[in-house]
Amino acid sequence: MHEVKLPKLGDQIVDAEIIEWSVGEGEKVSEHQVIAVLETEKSSYDLESEFTGILHIVKQASDEKVQAGELIAVIAESEEEYEKVKSM
């Protein structure tokens, strides 16, 4: 299981909005695949996965700001692990 946390997008940027998830809940993702679009006050960013596995979304796309370092998703390495993660 791999945690996906909102990255720090710059020295002055400590939060962002998740505009959309490019991959749906329970879908397989691969390393370097864009999984979400993030937006700060000044621009938008594509968030790429650092892992291969199955995506479980923790924070939904919304108008709510997410802080840098906050858990936004988990990438499970197997179907069994995904089933455990999504029930947490």
Secondary structure in CASP SS format (residue, H / E / C, confidence):
PFRMAT SS
TARGET T0000
AUTHOR 0000-0000-0000
METHOD secondary structure of the structure
MODEL  1
M C 1.00
H E 1.00
E E 1.00
V E 1.00
K E 1.00
L C 1.00
P C 1.00
K C 1.00
L C 1.00
G C 1.00
D C 1.00
Q C 1.00
I C 1.00
V C 1.00
D E 1.00
A E 1.00
E E 1.00
I E 1.00
I E 1.00
E E 1.00
W E 1.00
S C 1.00
V C 1.00
G C 1.00
E C 1.00
G C 1.00
E C 1.00
K E 1.00
V E 1.00
S C 1.00
E C 1.00
H C 1.00
Q C 1.00
V E 1.00
I E 1.00
A E 1.00
V E 1.00
L E 1.00
E E 1.00
T C 1.00
E C 1.00
K C 1.00
S C 1.00
S E 1.00
Y E 1.00
D E 1.00
L E 1.00
E E 1.00
S C 1.00
E C 1.00
F C 1.00
T C 1.00
G E 1.00
I E 1.00
L E 1.00
H E 1.00
I E 1.00
V C 1.00
K C 1.00
Q C 1.00
A C 1.00
S C 1.00
D C 1.00
E C 1.00
K E 1.00
V E 1.00
Q E 1.00
A C 1.00
G C 1.00
E C 1.00
L E 1.00
I E 1.00
A E 1.00
V E 1.00
I E 1.00
A E 1.00
E C 1.00
S C 1.00
E H 1.00
E H 1.00
E H 1.00
Y H 1.00
E H 1.00
K H 1.00
V H 1.00
K H 1.00
S C 1.00
M C 1.00
END
